[in-house]
Amino acid sequence: MQPARWFAAVAPVDLRCGADGLLAMVQSAFGRDAFDGSAYVFRNRSGTRLKLLLGDATGVWLCVRRLHAGSFVWPREGDALCELSSEQFAWLCAGVDWRRLSASKPLAKTV
């Protein structure tokens, strides 16, 4: 399944929460439909782990990625969500500075 859009939550998240906690965050904190086929990426405070949440009409995917060394390059503080291209997400997952590839599209927090 290929996500319709990719979003990175800018602020760190307690990754002990599971799919239900992250789904609630997408809906309440970001004001988005968590089941619209978009992928949401969350990171821990140290930036060494991330969780990918993808919900659609048939179910939810929750994936975890951990780096053995270094940390993920993350969007800067200021916006609640940062939209990524699929190429930027692939580089982010590889631990590469994806921001050098092209500009991302920050989204303002909606309430």
N, C-alpha and C positions, 0 to 999 in steps of 0.2 A: 504494500500500500504506500503510495506517495502522498505526503501531506499537501494540502492546498496552499498553506502558508506556514512560515516558521517564525516563532517569536521566542525571544530570550527574556526571562524575567530578570531585571537589572539587579534588584536587591537580593542578597543571599537568603536562603530558605533553610529551615531545619529539615533535612532530608529524611528524618525518621518518620515523617508522615508518608502515608501511602497514596495510592491513586485517588481515594475519596477526598483526602485533605487537599491534594493539589487541584483536583477538579473544583472543589469549593473555592479555592483561591482564585482560579481563573475566572469563575463567575462573579464572586463578590469583590475581590480587590481590583480586577482588571475590567469588569463589566462586559465580559465576552462570553459567547456561547461555547462552552467547553466541548461540545459535540459537533462542531462545524467542520471537522476534518483538518483543522490546523494543529500543528505540533507546538508544544510549549516546553521550553528547556529551562530548568532550574539548577542552581549550583549551591554548594555549601559555602560557609563563610571563608574557608581557606582556599577555595577554588580548585580543589583536587578531585572533586566528584561532581557529577551532574546526573540529573534524572530528566528523561524525555517522556512527556505525556502526550498521547495522541488519542483523541476520542472521536468516534463517528457514530452513526445510527446503529451499528451492530455491536459495539463494544469499546473497550479501552485497552491501549497498549501502554505499559510503563517499563521503560528501559533504564538501566543504570550504566554509567561509564566512570571508570576511575583511572587516573594517570598514575603510573609507577614513579614518575619523577616530574618535577615542575608543577605548573598549574595552568588551568584553562585561561585563555585571554578573554576577558569579559567586557561587555559594554560599560561605559562610564556611568557613574551615578547621575541622576537628574530626571530620567524618565522611568516610568514603571515598566514599560515593555520596549524592546528593540526588535524591529522586524529584520529578519535575515533572509538572504537568498539560500537556495539549497546548496550552492557552492560554498557560501560563507559558513553554513552549518557544518559541512564536511570538513573544512579547514579547522573550525573551532574544535570539533571532536578529535582531530588529530593533534591538537595542542599547538597549532600554528597561529600566529597573529593574523587572523582573518580580516582585521580592520584595514590592513594595508592593501587588500585586494580591491575594494571599492567601498564607497560610503554606504552605511546602513540607513534605514529609515526609522528614526525614533518615533514612538507614539506617546502622546500625552496620556496620563492616567485619567480614565473616565469614571465618574461616580454615578 
